[in-house]
Amino acid sequence: MADIIQLLPDTIANQIAAGEVVQRPASIVKELLENAIDAGATDIQLILKDAGKTLIQVVDNGKGMSETDARMCFERHATSKIRTTEDLFAIHTMGFRGEALASIAAVAKVDLVTRTPEKEIAINVRVEGTKVTRQEACQGPIGTNISIKNLFYNVPARRKFLKSDPTEYKHALDEFNRIVLSYPEIKFTLYHNNNNIMTLPVGNLRQRIVSVMGKSINDKLVPVEVDTDNLVLSGFIGKPEAAKKSRGDQYLFVNQRFIKSNYINHAIKSAYEDLIASDHTPVYFLFLNIDPSQIDVNVHPTKQEIKFEEERLIYNYIKVAVRHALGQYNITPVLDFSQENTFSNPGFDRMKSRMDQGGYGMPQKSELQRDNLRNWESIYEGMITIEPSEEGDLPMRIPSAMQSGSNLIESETLSNQPYQMHGKYIVNPIKSGFLIIDQKRAMERIFYEEYLESVRNQEVLSQKKLFPKPIELSAARAETMRIMKDDLACMGLEIEEFGNDSFIIHALPSGMDGTLDETKLVEELIDQYESNIDFKLGVSENIAASLATKRAVRGYHTLNEKEMQNLIDRLFASENPYTNAYGNKTFITVELDELKKRFNS
């Protein structure tokens, strides 16, 4: 038998390695920033174009590289960080695997200019698809300037799977934030499409957190500072009122390396027991310093997973430390969990009034909506309606087989009127059984289509504010708001940019509660938008879904029979009555045959 095993060419091997290391522009942002930090830089600039698809450039004032190192750094497993196996268990640098630059060079065009303090001139190395196309002397400052252009230019299948610019930019921004929060002693600057997004001067951790997350977080931070012989825990946790449903403001660093750990996140959340709602997650910025020999960071190429030698001990230590910090600052629960089931709010009252009038003020139904409504009504075929009696009985539909003269007992009738369970679900009998409708999700579907309809017809339904409300956002969230702003205006939420990451709210969408906190509304809309940015929705659809979710937040409430029927009619007249915008079911069907089987089981 002929020999069939052979070594892969370097080009293919590097592209295979790139599949793990370089998943998207954000992966390159992380690797290049970590290299700049390991080079001892005190001033680092990140420059992006088209969310990093066209250009990712990092400029630092670190120690630079020699001519030989500038060429060697693009070889696989070439690193200055480790020498022996023992070094893997005493890692003090951000990088160490020696894979990043070789993997990046395999799928992009790389231009490197670097100079050490001892040299008068810099070295320029260009690499395309692992091949060095230029190596020559040039002018340049001390440090390194590396540009990654046209990512995946030679792997079109990979480039095709990149997400939209807003999605890729958000991932790149997440990596940038994780790095800058871990190193407040370093100055960072971020540019995107020639715009200066943020400049972060050298400062302490609290100043850096406020610069990145926005001024509003400053008075919600509680310091944590615990020092033992084995480990040190420091940083800040958020007060209970800062907790959010979305998981985006949780930052855990081990030896200044950002890591993801559901185990430790559970420990921190457990410390907030009885202080926050079960579906909320606390905000935290925590730094754990531990002997490198007690952990293993060589678990995954991203180096964001970690193994602890004493995992249970770490869990209990963090939980107790966080709980102690909360107690030390007299943090007590101030949440009113009953509000989810109460509903005295003008916005919903207006909606109920519109339901009583037979609709939501939506534009003329489309043919698809009329077909859906006819199909919905068809499930009642074979049932008749008894009109209200003088005593005020509500109408009901009963099967024709139950009319007078049938073989069934005449006094037995089957009511078709809907009824409500627990203020959350509407049960509605149909021919084959009954439907159970989730009120809140049904409202989300109705509002979602209403907002999209207003965009399609350019019919803005808004209510102007007597006193416009200013709001200041972090640089990252301000960039998200710029993406959302025009689409929000089409849906009735008018927001004007005021400079320096500040905005002014001029109008709210019609139907929103006029007493709500506009600042909180905008923050939550941004949270929802960023949480769902990977969901397969366009910008307009994503924003419409976020607005609908916010508007229906108090959808669980006791409704009378007429309100329930109107809600059902509007749901089944919609273009897609089966799910809300995020694909969650709005109702389920229970067949009579299924019930029969369960009773006979």
C-alpha positions in Angstrom: 0.0 0.0 0.0 1.4 3.4 -1.0 2.2 6.0 1.7 -0.7 8.4 2.1 0.2 10.5 5.1 2.1 13.7 4.4 2.9 17.0 6.0 0.5 19.9 5.1 2.1 22.9 3.4 2.6 25.9 5.7 0.0 27.9 3.9 -2.8 25.4 4.6 -1.6 24.6 8.1 -1.6 28.3 9.0 -5.1 28.8 7.6 -6.3 25.8 9.7 -4.8 27.4 12.8 -6.4 30.7 11.8 -9.8 29.0 12.0 -9.4 28.9 15.8 -7.4 32.0 16.4 -9.0 34.4 13.9 -12.7 34.1 14.0 -13.6 37.7 13.3 -12.0 41.2 13.4 -12.4 41.3 17.2 -10.0 38.3 17.5 -7.3 40.3 15.8 -8.0 43.4 18.0 -7.5 41.2 21.1 -4.2 39.7 19.9 -2.7 42.9 18.7 -3.6 44.9 21.8 -2.2 42.1 24.0 1.1 42.2 22.0 1.3 45.9 22.5 0.8 45.5 26.3 3.5 42.8 26.5 5.8 45.1 24.6 5.6 47.6 27.6 3.6 50.2 25.7 2.2 53.2 27.7 0.3 54.7 24.8 -1.7 52.5 22.4 -4.0 53.5 19.5 -6.5 51.2 17.8 -7.7 52.3 14.4 -10.6 50.5 12.7 -12.2 50.8 9.3 -15.5 49.2 8.4 -15.6 47.5 11.8 -12.1 46.0 11.1 -13.0 44.2 7.9 -11.0 46.7 5.8 -8.4 47.8 8.4 -7.3 47.0 11.9 -4.3 49.0 12.9 -2.5 49.1 16.3 0.1 51.7 17.0 2.2 51.5 20.3 5.2 53.1 21.9 6.6 49.8 23.2 10.1 48.4 22.9 9.7 47.4 19.3 11.4 44.5 17.5 14.7 43.9 15.9 15.0 43.1 12.2 15.3 39.4 12.8 12.4 39.4 15.3 10.2 41.4 12.9 10.6 38.5 10.4 10.4 35.7 12.9 7.2 36.9 14.5 5.2 35.6 11.5 6.5 32.0 11.9 4.2 29.5 13.6 4.9 29.0 17.3 7.5 31.7 17.4 7.3 33.5 20.7 9.4 35.5 23.1 7.2 34.7 26.1 8.1 31.1 27.0 11.0 28.7 26.7 10.2 25.5 28.7 7.2 23.5 29.8 7.5 24.9 33.2 7.0 28.4 31.8 3.4 27.4 30.9 2.6 27.3 34.6 4.2 30.7 35.4 2.8 32.9 32.7 2.9 36.6 33.4 2.3 37.9 29.9 -0.9 38.2 27.9 0.3 36.1 24.9 2.5 33.1 24.9 1.3 30.6 22.3 3.1 32.1 19.3 0.2 31.5 16.9 -1.5 34.8 16.5 0.6 36.7 13.9 1.2 33.6 11.8 -2.5 32.9 11.7 -3.4 36.5 11.0 -0.8 36.7 8.2 -2.4 33.6 6.6 -5.8 35.3 6.0 -4.9 39.0 5.6 -2.4 41.5 4.2 -0.1 42.6 7.0 2.1 45.6 7.1 4.5 45.9 10.1 6.8 48.9 10.9 8.8 48.5 14.1 11.9 50.1 15.8 13.8 49.5 19.0 15.3 52.3 21.1 18.8 51.3 20.1 18.2 51.8 16.4 17.9 55.0 14.3 15.8 53.5 11.6 12.8 51.2 11.6 12.1 47.9 9.7 9.1 47.5 7.4 7.9 43.9 6.8 4.9 43.1 4.5 3.2 39.7 4.5 0.4 38.5 2.2 -1.0 35.0 2.7 2.1 33.9 4.8 4.5 35.1 2.1 6.9 38.0 2.9 6.7 40.4 0.0 8.8 43.2 1.5 11.5 43.7 4.1 13.3 47.0 4.1 14.5 49.8 6.3 12.3 52.9 6.7 11.6 55.8 9.0 9.5 55.2 12.1 9.2 56.1 15.8 10.2 53.7 18.6 7.5 51.1 19.0 5.4 49.0 16.6 2.8 50.0 14.0 1.0 47.0 12.6 -1.8 47.1 10.0 -4.1 44.2 9.1 -5.9 44.9 5.8 -8.7 43.1 3.9 -9.3 40.3 6.4 -10.1 36.9 4.7 -9.3 38.4 1.3 -7.9 35.0 0.3 -10.6 32.9 2.0 -13.9 34.3 0.6 -15.9 31.6 2.3 -14.8 32.9 5.7 -15.4 36.5 4.7 -18.9 35.7 3.6 -19.8 34.5 7.1 -18.7 37.8 8.8 -21.7 39.7 10.3 -22.9 43.2 9.5 -20.6 46.1 10.4 -22.6 47.0 13.6 -22.3 43.4 14.8 -18.6 43.1 14.1 -17.9 46.6 15.5 -19.7 45.6 18.8 -17.5 42.5 19.1 -14.3 44.5 18.5 -15.5 47.2 21.0 -16.1 44.5 23.6 -12.5 43.2 23.2 -11.2 46.8 23.4 -13.2 47.5 26.6 -11.9 44.4 28.3 -8.3 45.4 27.6 -8.6 49.0 28.6 -10.4 48.2 31.9 -7.6 45.8 32.8 -4.9 48.4 32.2 -6.0 51.9 33.5 -2.3 52.8 33.8 -2.0 52.8 29.9 -3.4 55.5 27.7 -5.7 54.1 24.9 -7.3 55.8 21.9 -9.9 54.3 19.6 -10.7 55.5 16.1 -13.4 54.1 13.8 -13.9 55.2 10.2 -11.8 58.3 10.9 -13.8 59.3 14.0 -12.2 59.5 17.5 -14.5 57.3 19.5 -12.7 57.6 22.8 -9.5 58.7 24.3 -8.7 57.2 27.7 -6.0 58.9 29.7 -4.0 57.2 32.4 -5.9 57.0 35.6 -7.1 54.7 38.4 -9.6 51.9 37.9 -12.7 53.8 38.9 -11.9 56.6 36.5 -11.4 54.1 33.7 -14.7 52.3 34.5 -16.5 55.7 34.4 -14.8 56.7 31.1 -15.8 53.4 29.4 -19.2 52.8 30.9 -20.4 56.4 31.4 -20.8 58.8 34.3 -24.1 57.3 35.5 -22.3 54.3 36.8 -20.1 56.2 39.2 -22.6 56.4 42.1 -23.6 52.7 41.7 -20.1 51.2 42.3 -19.2 49.5 45.6 -15.4 48.8 46.1 -14.1 45.4 46.9 -10.7 44.9 48.5 -9.7 41.6 50.1 -6.1 40.4 50.6 -5.1 37.0 51.8 -1.9 34.9 51.7 -3.2 32.9 48.7 -5.0 35.5 46.5 -6.1 39.1 46.3 -9.6 40.2 45.1 -10.1 43.9 44.2 -12.3 46.1 42.0 -15.9 47.2 42.1 -19.3 45.6 42.1 -22.6 47.3 41.3 -25.3 48.2 43.7 -28.4 46.0 43.3 -30.3 48.7 41.4 -27.5 48.6 38.7 -28.3 44.9 37.9 -29.6 44.2 34.4 -31.4 41.5 32.5 -28.7 41.5 29.8 -25.3 40.0 30.5 -22.8 42.6 29.2 -21.4 44.4 32.1 -19.7 41.5 33.9 -15.9 41.8 33.9 -13.7 39.3 35.7 -9.9 39.4 35.3 -7.5 36.8 36.6 -3.9 38.2 36.8 -5.2 41.1 34.6 -6.5 38.6 31.9 -10.2 38.8 31.1 -11.8 35.4 31.5 -15.3 34.0 31.1 -16.4 31.7 33.9 -20.1 30.7 34.5 -18.9 29.1 37.7 -17.5 32.3 39.2 -20.4 34.3 37.8 -22.7 32.0 39.7 -20.7 32.7 42.9 -21.0 36.5 42.4 -24.7 36.3 41.6 -25.3 34.1 44.7 -23.9 36.9 46.9 -26.8 39.1 45.6 -29.4 36.5 46.8 -32.6 38.4 47.9 -31.1 41.7 46.6 -31.9 41.4 42.9 -34.5 39.7 40.8 -33.7 36.1 39.7 -33.6 37.0 36.0 -31.2 39.9 36.6 -27.4 39.8 36.6 -25.2 42.1 38.8 -22.6 44.5 37.3 -19.0 43.8 38.4 -15.4 44.7 37.6 -13.4 42.3 39.7 -9.7 41.5 39.6 -8.4 38.2 41.0 -4.6 38.0 41.5 -3.4 34.4 42.2 -0.2 32.5 41.9 0.1 31.5 38.1 1.1 28.0 39.2 -2.4 27.6 40.7 -4.2 28.1 37.4 -4.0 26.9 33.8 -4.7 29.4 31.0 -3.5 27.1 28.2 -7.1 25.7 27.7 -8.2 27.5 24.5 -6.5 29.6 21.9 -8.6 32.7 22.9 -7.1 32.3 26.5 -10.5 33.4 27.9 -11.1 30.1 29.7 -9.2 29.1 32.8 -8.8 26.2 35.2 -8.3 26.7 38.9 -6.5 24.1 41.0 -8.8 24.9 44.0 -12.1 25.8 42.1 -14.4 25.3 45.1 -12.2 27.4 47.4 -12.2 30.3 44.8 -16.0 30.1 44.5 -16.6 30.4 48.2 -13.9 33.1 48.6 -15.5 35.3 45.9 -19.0 34.8 47.2 -18.1 35.7 50.8 -16.0 38.7 49.7 -18.8 40.2 47.5 -21.4 39.6 50.2 -19.2 41.3 52.7 -18.7 44.3 50.5 -22.4 44.7 50.0 -23.0 44.4 53.8 -20.2 46.8 54.6 -21.9 49.5 52.6 -25.3 48.8 54.0 -26.8 47.6 50.7 -30.3 46.3 51.4 -33.0 45.1 49.0 -35.2 47.9 47.7 -36.9 46.0 45.0 -40.7 45.8 44.7 -41.3 42.4 43.0 -45.1 43.0 43.0 -44.8 45.6 40.3 -44.5 43.0 37.6 -48.1 41.9 38.4 -49.6 45.4 38.9 -50.7 47.6 36.1 -51.8 51.2 36.8 -49.9 52.9 34.1 -51.2 55.4 31.6 -49.5 53.8 28.6 -51.2 50.5 29.0 -54.5 52.2 30.0 -54.4 54.0 26.6 -53.7 50.7 24.9 -56.7 49.1 26.6 -58.9 52.0 25.6 -57.8 51.5 22.0 -58.5 47.8 22.3 -62.0 48.6 23.6 -62.5 50.6 20.4 -61.7 47.6 18.4 -58.0 48.1 17.5 -54.6 49.6 18.2 -54.8 52.5 15.7 -52.8 50.4 13.2 -52.8 51.2 9.5 -55.2 49.4 7.1 -54.8 45.7 7.3 -52.8 44.0 4.5 -54.3 41.2 2.5 -52.2 38.7 4.5 -53.5 40.1 7.7 -57.1 39.8 6.5 -56.5 36.2 5.4 -55.1 35.4 8.8 -58.1 36.8 10.5 -60.4 34.8 8.3 -58.4 31.6 9.0 -58.6 32.4 12.7 -62.4 32.8 12.5 -62.7 29.5 10.6 -61.7 27.5 13.6 -65.1 28.4 15.1 -67.1 26.9 12.2 -69.8 24.7 13.5 -70.3 26.9 16.6 -73.0 29.4 17.1 -73.1 32.6 19.1 -75.6 33.4 21.8 -76.2 37.1 22.1 -76.2 38.8 25.5 -79.4 38.4 27.4 -81.2 41.3 29.1 -79.5 40.2 32.4 -76.2 41.1 30.8 -74.8 37.6 30.1 -71.7 37.7 27.8 -72.0 36.1 24.4 -70.8 32.6 23.8 -70.4 30.2 20.9 -71.6 26.6 21.2 -71.4 23.7 18.7 -74.5 23.3 16.5 -74.8 19.7 17.9 -75.7 21.3 21.2 -78.6 23.2 19.8 -82.2 22.3 21.0 -83.3 19.0 19.6 -79.9 17.3 19.6 -79.2 14.1 21.5 -77.1 15.9 24.0 -78.4 17.3 27.2 -79.7 20.7 26.3 -78.5 22.4 29.5 -74.9 21.4 28.7 -73.3 24.2 26.6 -69.8 24.8 25.6 -68.6 28.4 26.2 -66.3 29.9 23.6 -65.5 33.0 25.6 -61.8 33.4 26.6 -60.8 33.5 30.2 -57.5 34.4 32.0 -55.1 32.5 34.2 -52.8 34.3 36.7 -53.0 37.6 34.9 -50.6 36.2 32.3 -52.3 33.7 30.0 -55.5 33.7 28.0 -57.3 30.4 27.5 -59.6 30.3 24.5 -61.6 27.3 23.5 -61.6 26.2 19.8 -63.2 23.3 17.9 -60.3 20.9 18.5 -59.4 21.9 22.0 -58.2 25.2 23.3 -55.4 27.8 22.9 -53.2 29.2 25.7 -52.0 32.6 24.7 -49.1 34.5 26.4 -50.5 38.0 26.7 -47.1 39.8 26.8 -45.7 38.0 23.8 -48.9 38.6 21.9 -48.6 42.3 22.6 -45.0 42.2 21.6 -46.0 40.8 18.2 -48.7 43.4 17.7 -46.5 46.3 18.7 -43.6 45.0 16.6 -45.7 44.9 13.4 -47.1 48.3 14.3 -43.7 49.9 14.5 -42.6 48.2 11.2 -45.7 49.4 9.5 -45.0 53.0 10.6 -41.5 52.7 9.1 -42.9 51.3 5.8 -45.6 53.9 5.6 -43.4 56.7 7.1 -46.2 57.3 9.5 -44.4 58.4 12.7 -46.6 58.0 15.8 -44.9 60.0 18.6 -45.7 62.3 21.5 -43.5 65.4 21.9 -42.0 66.1 25.3 -42.7 69.4 26.9 -39.2 69.5 28.3 -36.6 67.6 26.2 -34.5 65.2 28.3 -30.7 65.2 28.0 -28.9 61.9 28.3 -25.1 61.2 28.4 -23.8 57.8 27.2 -20.5 56.1 27.3 -18.5 56.3 24.1 -19.3 52.7 23.1 -23.1 53.1 23.8 -23.1 56.5 22.0 -21.8 54.7 18.9 -24.6 52.2 19.2 -27.1 55.1 19.5 -25.8 56.7 16.3 -26.5 53.4 14.6 -30.0 53.2 16.1 -31.0 56.9 15.9 -32.5 57.2 12.5 -34.5 54.0 12.8 -35.7 55.1 16.3 -37.0 58.4 14.8 -39.0 56.4 12.2 -40.7 54.7 15.1 -41.5 57.8 17.1 -38.5 58.1 19.4 -36.8 61.3 18.4 -33.2 61.7 19.7 -30.8 64.4 18.7 -27.0 64.2 19.1 -25.7 67.0 21.2 -22.0 66.4 21.1 -19.5 64.7 23.4 -21.5 61.5 23.5 -24.6 63.4 24.7 -28.1 63.2 23.3 -31.4 64.9 23.8 -34.8 63.1 23.8 -37.4 65.2 22.1 -40.3 62.7 21.7 -41.4 59.2 22.7 -43.3 56.6 20.6 -47.0 56.9 20.9 -48.4 54.5 23.5 -45.3 54.6 25.8 -46.0 55.4 29.4 -45.6 59.2 29.8 -44.3 58.8 33.3 -41.4 56.5 32.6 -37.8 57.4 33.0 -36.6 58.3 29.5 -33.0 57.8 30.4 -33.7 54.3 31.6 -35.8 53.6 28.5 -32.9 54.5 26.2 -30.4 52.5 28.2 -32.6 49.5 28.1 -33.3 49.8 24.4 -29.5 49.9 23.8 -29.1 46.8 26.0 -31.8 45.0 24.2 -30.4 46.0 20.8 -26.9 44.9 21.7 -28.1 41.7 23.2 -30.0 40.8 20.0 -27.5 42.1 17.5 -26.5 38.6 16.5 -30.2 37.7 16.0 -31.1 37.4 12.3 -32.9 40.8 12.2 -32.0 44.0 10.3 -31.4 47.2 12.2 -35.0 48.4 11.8 -36.4 45.0 12.8 -34.1 44.8 15.8 -35.1 48.3 17.0 -38.8 47.6 16.4 -38.4 44.4 18.5 -36.7 46.2 21.3 -39.3 49.0 21.4 -42.1 46.4 21.3 -40.6 44.5 24.1 -40.2 47.6 26.2 -43.7 48.8 25.4 -45.2 45.4 26.4 -43.1 45.1 29.5 -46.2 45.4 31.7 -48.3 43.1 29.5 -49.2 40.8 32.3 -52.4 42.3 33.8 -56.0 41.3 34.4 -58.1 41.9 31.3 -61.9 41.8 30.9 -63.5 39.5 28.3 -63.8 42.3 25.7 -60.1 43.2 26.1 -59.0 39.6 25.8 -61.1 39.1 22.7 -59.7 42.2 21.1 -56.1 41.1 21.9 -56.8 37.7 20.3 -58.3 39.3 17.2 -55.4 41.6 16.8 -52.9 38.8 17.3 -54.4 36.5 14.7 -54.8 39.4 12.2 -51.1 40.0 12.3 -48.7 38.8 9.6 -47.1 36.2 11.9 -49.3 35.4 14.9 -47.3 32.4 16.0 -44.2 34.1 17.5 -43.0 37.4 18.8 -40.1 39.1 17.0 -37.5 36.9 18.6 -39.1 33.6 17.6 -40.7 32.8 21.0 -44.2 31.2 20.8 -47.1 33.5 21.4 -49.5 30.6 22.0 -49.8 26.9 22.2 -52.6 24.5 21.2 -53.9 21.7 23.4 -55.9 19.2 21.5 -58.9 17.3 23.0 -57.4 14.0 21.9 -54.3 14.9 23.9 -56.4 15.5 27.0 -58.2 12.3 26.5 -55.0 10.3 26.3 -53.7 11.9 29.5 -56.9 11.1 31.4 -56.8 7.5 30.2 -53.1 7.0 30.9 
